[in-house]
């Protein structure tokens, strides 16, 4: 059965290639720091199970130390020339984006179709991870189509990937870090503490008030922690599971899915989500480092209100 280990191995090999490319890039004054950072990340994907909790903890501390010391920098990726890119852009126009559409289409189709594929009665893909596996397959397919269609240099995918990951830097691993923080908060009982506070604010039997506290709490905690995956364990333990699901009989699928979407509304409005909001502003060289957030608020607030209504209407039918 193909499961997450295959996806982790693929990701680990990609980061290992980034580390090797960084080590060989003498145009980057911080190439050793880049190589160490992406090499450690590759190690976590390739051998995290063998390292154990203590080993992974030390690895994370090393990543934090490298990022905090400013050891990462950007070099140069030698692939196609600016003239070649301009020519391709002028000739193909928006068709250049077609390979990117392969990824979501494969993820959507694979999530439904791959569950039915079995060999000797055993599912070929882990049914619990079929969406992530479909996403990985979509990436490989999109890359293959791009290479056959555009005929770039063989090293272009890894070199351009390294250029992009160097531009993003340590923020690339921020979502995983914050999601882990959410799990730590949940184990520490933060959800129960928040639940006690929220319980004093919610009138007895008020479904609307409970949903409002849950959705606004998801957005608020996401803004504080920078990631909806970090906020979800806290708010699920505080309001989602004990109040909305067990107490009021709500549909767990609706509450969980739309609750996460409420958290993503908070992602749109916080600088703590640096990889989404601050890094793009830097890459686009915007004069206002919060320009991305300002542009997204007008979408985030109405969507947050709509999420509240969706849970109220569809989770308790």
Helices and strands as residue ranges (DSSP letters): H 4-24, H 31-68, H 82-92, G 93-97, H 98-113, G 114-116, E 118-119, E 122-123, G 127-129, H 130-150, H 156-168, G 169-173, H 174-187, H 190-201, H 207-225, H 228-235, I 236-247, H 252-267, H 274-283, H 291-314
